[in-house]
Amino acid sequence: MAAPVERWLALEGLDNVRDVGGLPMRDGGTTRSGVLLRSGSLRHCTPADVTHLVDEFGLRLVLDLRTQREIDADGGPTALARAGVETLALSFIPEEGRELPESDDVDPLVHNYLGYLRDRADNVVTAVRRLAAADAGPTLVHCAAGKDRTGVLVALVLDAVGVERDAVVADYALSAEQVEALFRRWTAASGEPMPEDLTPHLPRAEAMAVVLAHLDAEYGTNGAGGSAGWLLAHGLDEGSLAHLRARLSA
């Protein structure tokens, strides 16, 4: 049996960084390592981190899912952008904010996640199109914590290329292991106290499962999952989807 892929990257200034390689595909095989990284904020990226990501990983593209307000608050371009890595800002949240759920019965995570797809469908599809491009190269996608906006995009991509559904959801939920480290870095930088309870900030597997089931119900056809159907319905072409699958399949 092949050794398990080491997915976590230990970097000095970045938290919640992992490779999406090594995940099981529905038709056999696994996802390819060295193609796509997901992470939290790049704000504290050190020179050593830049060297590792650019020279060792070969990073060529960063997809930044934060709002312009967040980018400005963090001091503008990241260290990777200043080092020459192509960086594309594709906010998943309207600058004016998002409406609250209409009912207390609506899971706020599900509401937010479906809101990304509803409110910024153009940016979601653009992000996937760039990942699928022939010249994309190794890519890193991030937001602030790397668990919600990044989690939705990565889950959509993994599901669309044929990763087993349980593995897609498990990859999303894996960010829970890094939430404490994220908050420790943030509070150390700001001087604010650590929250007493981090539970409200944890990703919940059931929320992502509901989102993917919703896409299945709305966009799934002929046994195909709804993530691919959603992407195609919102402007991604079949050729790009096929190329994305080829890029991520080992």
Phi and psi in degrees as GROMACS dihedral restraints (atoms count N, CA, C in turn):
[ dihedral_restraints ]
;  ai    aj    ak    al  type     phi  dphi    fc
    3     4     5     6     1   -67.2    20    10
    4     5     6     7     1   146.2    20    10
    6     7     8     9     1   -66.9    20    10
    7     8     9    10     1   144.9    20    10
    9    10    11    12     1   -63.5    20    10
   10    11    12    13     1   145.9    20    10
   12    13    14    15     1   -74.9    20    10
   13    14    15    16     1   132.7    20    10
   15    16    17    18     1   -80.6    20    10
   16    17    18    19     1   110.6    20    10
   18    19    20    21     1   -94.9    20    10
   19    20    21    22     1   -29.8    20    10
   21    22    23    24     1   -76.5    20    10
   22    23    24    25     1   139.8    20    10
   24    25    26    27     1  -108.1    20    10
   25    26    27    28     1   128.1    20    10
   27    28    29    30     1   -94.6    20    10
   28    29    30    31     1   105.6    20    10
   30    31    32    33     1  -120.5    20    10
   31    32    33    34     1   157.9    20    10
   33    34    35    36     1   -68.9    20    10
   34    35    36    37     1   -45.2    20    10
   36    37    38    39     1  -113.3    20    10
   37    38    39    40     1     4.1    20    10
   39    40    41    42     1  -118.8    20    10
   40    41    42    43     1   141.4    20    10
   42    43    44    45     1  -118.0    20    10
   43    44    45    46     1   161.0    20    10
   45    46    47    48     1    57.8    20    10
   46    47    48    49     1    44.9    20    10
   48    49    50    51     1  -105.3    20    10
   49    50    51    52     1   122.0    20    10
   51    52    53    54     1  -149.8    20    10
   52    53    54    55     1   156.2    20    10
   54    55    56    57     1   -89.1    20    10
   55    56    57    58     1   141.5    20    10
   57    58    59    60     1   -88.0    20    10
   58    59    60    61     1     9.8    20    10
   60    61    62    63     1   -72.6    20    10
   61    62    63    64     1   157.5    20    10
   63    64    65    66     1    87.3    20    10
   64    65    66    67     1     7.0    20    10
   66    67    68    69     1   -88.2    20    10
   67    68    69    70     1   141.7    20    10
   69    70    71    72     1   -72.4    20    10
   70    71    72    73     1   136.2    20    10
   72    73    74    75     1   -93.3    20    10
   73    74    75    76     1   151.1    20    10
   75    76    77    78     1   -63.3    20    10
   76    77    78    79     1   -32.1    20    10
   78    79    80    81     1   -98.8    20    10
   79    80    81    82     1    15.5    20    10
   81    82    83    84     1   101.0    20    10
   82    83    84    85     1   158.2    20    10
   84    85    86    87     1    82.8    20    10
   85    86    87    88     1  -172.3    20    10
   87    88    89    90     1  -139.0    20    10
   88    89    90    91     1   171.3    20    10
   90    91    92    93     1   -75.1    20    10
   91    92    93    94     1   152.8    20    10
   93    94    95    96     1   -83.1    20    10
   94    95    96    97     1   135.5    20    10
   96    97    98    99     1   -80.5    20    10
   97    98    99   100     1   158.7    20    10
   99   100   101   102     1    79.9    20    10
  100   101   102   103     1    10.6    20    10
  102   103   104   105     1  -107.0    20    10
  103   104   105   106     1   -44.7    20    10
  105   106   107   108     1  -139.0    20    10
  106   107   108   109     1   124.2    20    10
  108   109   110   111     1  -108.1    20    10
  109   110   111   112     1   151.1    20    10
  111   112   113   114     1  -126.1    20    10
  112   113   114   115     1   143.2    20    10
  114   115   116   117     1  -155.8    20    10
  115   116   117   118     1   171.8    20    10
  117   118   119   120     1   -83.9    20    10
  118   119   120   121     1  -162.3    20    10
  120   121   122   123     1   -54.5    20    10
  121   122   123   124     1   145.3    20    10
  123   124   125   126     1   -95.7    20    10
  124   125   126   127     1     9.2    20    10
  126   127   128   129     1   -56.2    20    10
  127   128   129   130     1   -38.4    20    10
  129   130   131   132     1  -103.3    20    10
  130   131   132   133     1    20.9    20    10
  132   133   134   135     1   -59.9    20    10
  133   134   135   136     1   126.6    20    10
  135   136   137   138     1   -94.3    20    10
  136   137   138   139     1   166.3    20    10
  138   139   140   141     1   -56.0    20    10
  139   140   141   142     1   -37.0    20    10
  141   142   143   144     1   -65.7    20    10
  142   143   144   145     1   -37.7    20    10
  144   145   146   147     1   -63.8    20    10
  145   146   147   148     1   -43.1    20    10
  147   148   149   150     1   -60.2    20    10
  148   149   150   151     1   -45.7    20    10
  150   151   152   153     1   -60.2    20    10
  151   152   153   154     1   -44.6    20    10
  153   154   155   156     1   -62.8    20    10
  154   155   156   157     1   -47.6    20    10
  156   157   158   159     1   -69.9    20    10
  157   158   159   160     1   -39.9    20    10
  159   160   161   162     1   -82.5    20    10
  160   161   162   163     1   -49.5    20    10
  162   163   164   165     1   -83.8    20    10
  163   164   165   166     1   -34.4    20    10
  165   166   167   168     1   -95.3    20    10
  166   167   168   169     1   -48.3    20    10
  168   169   170   171     1   -78.6    20    10
  169   170   171   172     1   -27.5    20    10
  171   172   173   174     1    82.5    20    10
  172   173   174   175     1    28.1    20    10
  174   175   176   177     1   -57.2    20    10
  175   176   177   178     1   131.9    20    10
  177   178   179   180     1  -123.1    20    10
  178   179   180   181     1   -18.6    20    10
  180   181   182   183     1  -145.0    20    10
  181   182   183   184     1   137.4    20    10
  183   184   185   186     1  -120.7    20    10
  184   185   186   187     1   130.8    20    10
  186   187   188   189     1  -106.5    20    10
  187   188   189   190     1   112.5    20    10
  189   190   191   192     1  -102.3    20    10
  190   191   192   193     1   113.7    20    10
  192   193   194   195     1   -95.0    20    10
  193   194   195   196     1     9.4    20    10
  195   196   197   198     1   -79.1    20    10
  196   197   198   199     1   164.2    20    10
  198   199   200   201     1   -76.1    20    10
  199   200   201   202     1   162.7    20    10
  201   202   203   204     1   -62.6    20    10
  202   203   204   205     1   -33.3    20    10
  204   205   206   207     1   -62.0    20    10
  205   206   207   208     1   -41.9    20    10
  207   208   209   210     1   -66.6    20    10
  208   209   210   211     1   -41.6    20    10
  210   211   212   213     1   -60.3    20    10
  211   212   213   214     1   -45.8    20    10
  213   214   215   216     1   -64.7    20    10
  214   215   216   217     1   -40.4    20    10
  216   217   218   219     1   -64.3    20    10
  217   218   219   220     1   -29.3    20    10
  219   220   221   222     1   -87.2    20    10
  220   221   222   223     1     3.7    20    10
  222   223   224   225     1    98.2    20    10
  223   224   225   226     1    17.0    20    10
  225   226   227   228     1    87.2    20    10
  226   227   228   229     1  -146.2    20    10
  228   229   230   231     1   -55.7    20    10
  229   230   231   232     1   143.7    20    10
  231   232   233   234     1   -78.3    20    10
  232   233   234   235     1   169.1    20    10
  234   235   236   237     1   -61.0    20    10
  235   236   237   238     1   -34.5    20    10
  237   238   239   240     1   -68.3    20    10
  238   239   240   241     1   -39.4    20    10
  240   241   242   243     1   -64.1    20    10
  241   242   243   244     1   -41.6    20    10
  243   244   245   246     1   -66.5    20    10
  244   245   246   247     1   -24.6    20    10
  246   247   248   249     1   -83.0    20    10
  247   248   249   250     1    -1.0    20    10
  249   250   251   252     1   101.7    20    10
  250   251   252   253     1     2.4    20    10
  252   253   254   255     1   -74.0    20    10
  253   254   255   256     1   127.4    20    10
  255   256   257   258     1   -57.7    20    10
  256   257   258   259     1   127.7    20    10
  258   259   260   261     1  -126.9    20    10
  259   260   261   262     1   125.7    20    10
  261   262   263   264     1  -116.2    20    10
  262   263   264   265     1   117.9    20    10
  264   265   266   267     1   -86.1    20    10
  265   266   267   268     1   120.2    20    10
  267   268   269   270     1  -136.5    20    10
  268   269   270   271     1    78.6    20    10
  270   271   272   273     1   -59.9    20    10
  271   272   273   274     1   138.1    20    10
  273   274   275   276     1   -97.7    20    10
  274   275   276   277     1     1.6    20    10
  276   277   278   279     1  -125.7    20    10
  277   278   279   280     1   130.3    20    10
  279   280   281   282     1   -59.0    20    10
  280   281   282   283     1   142.6    20    10
  282   283   284   285     1   -60.1    20    10
  283   284   285   286     1   -27.6    20    10
  285   286   287   288     1   -83.1    20    10
  286   287   288   289     1     0.7    20    10
  288   289   290   291     1    94.4    20    10
  289   290   291   292     1  -176.5    20    10
  291   292   293   294     1  -127.2    20    10
  292   293   294   295     1   148.1    20    10
  294   295   296   297     1   -65.8    20    10
  295   296   297   298     1   149.1    20    10
  297   298   299   300     1   -76.3    20    10
  298   299   300   301     1   157.9    20    10
  300   301   302   303     1   -56.9    20    10
  301   302   303   304     1   145.1    20    10
  303   304   305   306     1   -74.4    20    10
  304   305   306   307     1   -19.1    20    10
  306   307   308   309     1  -139.9    20    10
  307   308   309   310     1   148.7    20    10
  309   310   311   312     1   -67.7    20    10
  310   311   312   313     1   -15.7    20    10
  312   313   314   315     1   -77.0    20    10
  313   314   315   316     1   -13.5    20    10
  315   316   317   318     1   -84.2    20    10
  316   317   318   319     1   126.3    20    10
  318   319   320   321     1   -63.9    20    10
  319   320   321   322     1   120.7    20    10
  321   322   323   324     1   -59.7    20    10
  322   323   324   325     1   -34.0    20    10
  324   325   326   327     1   -64.9    20    10
  325   326   327   328     1   -46.2    20    10
  327   328   329   330     1   -61.4    20    10
  328   329   330   331     1   -42.8    20    10
  330   331   332   333     1   -58.9    20    10
  331   332   333   334     1   -46.4    20    10
  333   334   335   336     1   -65.1    20    10
  334   335   336   337     1   -44.1    20    10
  336   337   338   339     1   -65.8    20    10
  337   338   339   340     1   -44.2    20    10
  339   340   341   342     1   -67.3    20    10
  340   341   342   343     1   -27.5    20    10
  342   343   344   345     1   -64.7    20    10
  343   344   345   346     1   -37.0    20    10
  345   346   347   348     1   -57.1    20    10
  346   347   348   349     1   -44.7    20    10
  348   349   350   351     1   -71.7    20    10
  349   350   351   352     1   -32.0    20    10
  351   352   353   354     1   -79.3    20    10
  352   353   354   355     1   -46.9    20    10
  354   355   356   357     1   -83.8    20    10
  355   356   357   358     1   -30.1    20    10
  357   358   359   360     1  -129.0    20    10
  358   359   360   361     1    42.7    20    10
  360   361   362   363     1   -56.6    20    10
  361   362   363   364     1   -36.9    20    10
  363   364   365   366     1   -61.9    20    10
  364   365   366   367     1   -42.6    20    10
  366   367   368   369     1   -70.9    20    10
  367   368   369   370     1   -36.1    20    10
  369   370   371   372     1   -61.5    20    10
  370   371   372   373     1   -48.0    20    10
  372   373   374   375     1   -66.6    20    10
  373   374   375   376     1   -39.2    20    10
  375   376   377   378     1   -60.7    20    10
  376   377   378   379     1   -42.1    20    10
  378   379   380   381     1   -59.9    20    10
  379   380   381   382     1   -45.8    20    10
  381   382   383   384     1   -67.7    20    10
  382   383   384   385     1   -38.6    20    10
  384   385   386   387     1   -61.9    20    10
  385   386   387   388     1   -39.8    20    10
  387   388   389   390     1   -68.2    20    10
  388   389   390   391     1   -37.9    20    10
  390   391   392   393     1   -62.4    20    10
  391   392   393   394     1   -32.7    20    10
  393   394   395   396     1   -85.5    20    10
  394   395   396   397     1   -11.0    20    10
  396   397   398   399     1   -64.1    20    10
  397   398   399   400     1   146.3    20    10
  399   400   401   402     1   -61.1    20    10
  400   401   402   403     1   -30.3    20    10
  402   403   404   405     1  -102.1    20    10
  403   404   405   406     1    17.6    20    10
  405   406   407   408     1   -63.4    20    10
  406   407   408   409     1   -45.8    20    10
  408   409   410   411     1    71.1    20    10
  409   410   411   412     1   178.0    20    10
  411   412   413   414     1   -54.8    20    10
  412   413   414   415     1   133.3    20    10
  414   415   416   417     1  -129.7    20    10
  415   416   417   418     1   146.0    20    10
  417   418   419   420     1  -120.1    20    10
  418   419   420   421     1   131.8    20    10
  420   421   422   423     1  -115.6    20    10
  421   422   423   424     1   136.1    20    10
  423   424   425   426     1  -149.9    20    10
  424   425   426   427     1   163.3    20    10
  426   427   428   429     1  -133.4    20    10
  427   428   429   430     1  -129.8    20    10
  429   430   431   432     1   -89.5    20    10
  430   431   432   433     1   -51.6    20    10
  432   433   434   435     1  -104.6    20    10
  433   434   435   436     1   -17.8    20    10
  435   436   437   438     1    78.8    20    10
  436   437   438   439     1    21.0    20    10
  438   439   440   441     1  -122.0    20    10
  439   440   441   442     1   -29.3    20    10
  441   442   443   444     1  -102.0    20    10
  442   443   444   445     1   -71.6    20    10
  444   445   446   447     1   -62.3    20    10
  445   446   447   448     1   -47.5    20    10
  447   448   449   450     1   -61.7    20    10
  448   449   450   451     1   -40.0    20    10
  450   451   452   453     1   -61.2    20    10
  451   452   453   454     1   -40.5    20    10
  453   454   455   456     1   -69.0    20    10
  454   455   456   457     1   -46.2    20    10
  456   457   458   459     1   -61.7    20    10
  457   458   459   460     1   -47.1    20    10
  459   460   461   462     1   -65.2    20    10
  460   461   462   463     1   -40.4    20    10
  462   463   464   465     1   -62.7    20    10
  463   464   465   466     1   -41.7    20    10
  465   466   467   468     1   -60.3    20    10
  466   467   468   469     1   -45.7    20    10
  468   469   470   471     1   -65.0    20    10
  469   470   471   472     1   -49.4    20    10
  471   472   473   474     1   -61.7    20    10
  472   473   474   475     1   -42.9    20    10
  474   475   476   477     1   -65.0    20    10
  475   476   477   478     1   -40.5    20    10
  477   478   479   480     1   -67.7    20    10
  478   479   480   481     1   -30.9    20    10
  480   481   482   483     1   -88.3    20    10
  481   482   483   484     1    -4.1    20    10
  483   484   485   486     1   104.8    20    10
  484   485   486   487     1    21.1    20    10
  486   487   488   489     1   -71.3    20    10
  487   488   489   490     1   142.9    20    10
  489   490   491   492     1   -54.9    20    10
  490   491   492   493     1   136.9    20    10
  492   493   494   495     1   -57.4    20    10
  493   494   495   496     1   -44.0    20    10
  495   496   497   498     1   -60.5    20    10
  496   497   498   499     1   -35.1    20    10
  498   499   500   501     1   -72.6    20    10
  499   500   501   502     1   -34.4    20    10
  501   502   503   504     1   -61.8    20    10
  502   503   504   505     1   -48.2    20    10
  504   505   506   507     1   -66.2    20    10
  505   506   507   508     1   -40.6    20    10
  507   508   509   510     1   -64.7    20    10
  508   509   510   511     1   -38.1    20    10
  510   511   512   513     1   -63.8    20    10
  511   512   513   514     1   -43.1    20    10
  513   514   515   516     1   -57.2    20    10
  514   515   516   517     1   -48.8    20    10
  516   517   518   519     1   -70.1    20    10
  517   518   519   520     1   -19.4    20    10
  519   520   521   522     1   -60.8    20    10
  520   521   522   523     1   -24.0    20    10
  522   523   524   525     1   -61.2    20    10
  523   524   525   526     1   -18.8    20    10
  525   526   527   528     1   -57.6    20    10
  526   527   528   529     1   -29.2    20    10
  528   529   530   531     1   -67.6    20    10
  529   530   531   532     1   -17.6    20    10
  531   532   533   534     1  -109.9    20    10
  532   533   534   535     1    -2.6    20    10
  534   535   536   537     1   -62.6    20    10
  535   536   537   538     1   -41.4    20    10
  537   538   539   540     1   -62.7    20    10
  538   539   540   541     1   -43.7    20    10
  540   541   542   543     1   -62.0    20    10
  541   542   543   544     1   -38.9    20    10
  543   544   545   546     1   -60.1    20    10
  544   545   546   547     1   -48.6    20    10
  546   547   548   549     1   -68.7    20    10
  547   548   549   550     1   -33.1    20    10
  549   550   551   552     1   -65.9    20    10
  550   551   552   553     1   -39.6    20    10
  552   553   554   555     1   -67.6    20    10
  553   554   555   556     1   -45.2    20    10
  555   556   557   558     1   -62.4    20    10
  556   557   558   559     1   -46.2    20    10
  558   559   560   561     1   -71.3    20    10
  559   560   561   562     1   -33.0    20    10
  561   562   563   564     1   -63.9    20    10
  562   563   564   565     1   -36.4    20    10
  564   565   566   567     1   -75.3    20    10
  565   566   567   568     1   -34.1    20    10
  567   568   569   570     1   -93.9    20    10
  568   569   570   571     1   -19.3    20    10
  570   571   572   573     1    82.3    20    10
  571   572   573   574     1     3.0    20    10
  573   574   575   576     1   -81.2    20    10
  574   575   576   577     1   156.3    20    10
  576   577   578   579     1   -74.5    20    10
  577   578   579   580     1   154.4    20    10
  579   580   581   582     1   -66.0    20    10
  580   581   582   583     1   139.8    20    10
  582   583   584   585     1   -59.4    20    10
  583   584   585   586     1   144.1    20    10
  585   586   587   588     1   -69.4    20    10
  586   587   588   589     1   -31.7    20    10
  588   589   590   591     1  -131.8    20    10
  589   590   591   592     1   116.9    20    10
  591   592   593   594     1   -91.6    20    10
  592   593   594   595     1    -2.1    20    10
  594   595   596   597     1   -53.3    20    10
  595   596   597   598     1   -43.8    20    10
  597   598   599   600     1   -62.9    20    10
  598   599   600   601     1   -16.4    20    10
  600   601   602   603     1   -97.2    20    10
  601   602   603   604     1    -2.5    20    10
  603   604   605   606     1   -81.2    20    10
  604   605   606   607     1   141.1    20    10
  606   607   608   609     1   -67.1    20    10
  607   608   609   610     1   144.2    20    10
  609   610   611   612     1  -119.3    20    10
  610   611   612   613     1   121.2    20    10
  612   613   614   615     1   -54.4    20    10
  613   614   615   616     1   -38.5    20    10
  615   616   617   618     1   -64.9    20    10
  616   617   618   619     1   -29.2    20    10
  618   619   620   621     1   -66.7    20    10
  619   620   621   622     1   -45.2    20    10
  621   622   623   624     1   -66.5    20    10
  622   623   624   625     1   -37.2    20    10
  624   625   626   627     1   -60.9    20    10
  625   626   627   628     1   -39.4    20    10
  627   628   629   630     1   -66.2    20    10
  628   629   630   631     1   -42.4    20    10
  630   631   632   633     1   -60.5    20    10
  631   632   633   634     1   -47.0    20    10
  633   634   635   636     1   -67.5    20    10
  634   635   636   637     1   -35.8    20    10
  636   637   638   639     1   -65.8    20    10
  637   638   639   640     1   -37.1    20    10
  639   640   641   642     1   -61.7    20    10
  640   641   642   643     1   -43.8    20    10
  642   643   644   645     1   -65.1    20    10
  643   644   645   646     1   -37.6    20    10
  645   646   647   648     1   -59.0    20    10
  646   647   648   649     1   -46.0    20    10
  648   649   650   651     1   -66.8    20    10
  649   650   651   652     1   -35.0    20    10
  651   652   653   654     1   -88.8    20    10
  652   653   654   655     1   -32.9    20    10
  654   655   656   657     1  -129.6    20    10
  655   656   657   658     1    -4.1    20    10
  657   658   659   660     1   -73.4    20    10
  658   659   660   661     1   138.3    20    10
  660   661   662   663     1  -140.9    20    10
  661   662   663   664     1   139.6    20    10
  663   664   665   666     1    51.8    20    10
  664   665   666   667     1    40.6    20    10
  666   667   668   669     1    82.6    20    10
  667   668   669   670     1    -7.5    20    10
  669   670   671   672     1   -79.6    20    10
  670   671   672   673     1   148.2    20    10
  672   673   674   675     1   -68.9    20    10
  673   674   675   676     1   159.4    20    10
  675   676   677   678     1   -75.7    20    10
  676   677   678   679     1   -19.3    20    10
  678   679   680   681     1   -64.8    20    10
  679   680   681   682     1   -47.4    20    10
  681   682   683   684     1   -62.4    20    10
  682   683   684   685     1   -41.7    20    10
  684   685   686   687     1   -62.4    20    10
  685   686   687   688     1   -40.7    20    10
  687   688   689   690     1   -62.7    20    10
  688   689   690   691     1   -45.7    20    10
  690   691   692   693     1   -61.3    20    10
  691   692   693   694     1   -44.8    20    10
  693   694   695   696     1   -66.1    20    10
  694   695   696   697     1   -37.7    20    10
  696   697   698   699     1   -68.6    20    10
  697   698   699   700     1   -20.7    20    10
  699   700   701   702     1  -109.6    20    10
  700   701   702   703     1    19.4    20    10
  702   703   704   705     1   114.9    20    10
  703   704   705   706     1    -7.7    20    10
  705   706   707   708     1   -75.0    20    10
  706   707   708   709     1   137.3    20    10
  708   709   710   711     1   -90.0    20    10
  709   710   711   712     1   159.0    20    10
  711   712   713   714     1   -59.4    20    10
  712   713   714   715     1   -36.4    20    10
  714   715   716   717     1   -62.3    20    10
  715   716   717   718     1   -42.0    20    10
  717   718   719   720     1   -65.0    20    10
  718   719   720   721     1   -40.2    20    10
  720   721   722   723     1   -64.7    20    10
  721   722   723   724     1   -41.0    20    10
  723   724   725   726     1   -64.7    20    10
  724   725   726   727     1   -40.1    20    10
  726   727   728   729     1   -68.5    20    10
  727   728   729   730     1   -36.5    20    10
  729   730   731   732     1   -61.7    20    10
  730   731   732   733     1   -44.1    20    10
  732   733   734   735     1   -61.8    20    10
  733   734   735   736     1   -41.2    20    10
  735   736   737   738     1   -66.0    20    10
  736   737   738   739     1   -38.9    20    10
  738   739   740   741     1   -64.2    20    10
  739   740   741   742     1   -39.4    20    10
  741   742   743   744     1   -94.9    20    10
  742   743   744   745     1    -6.6    20    10
  744   745   746   747     1   -94.1    20    10
  745   746   747   748     1   125.3    20    10
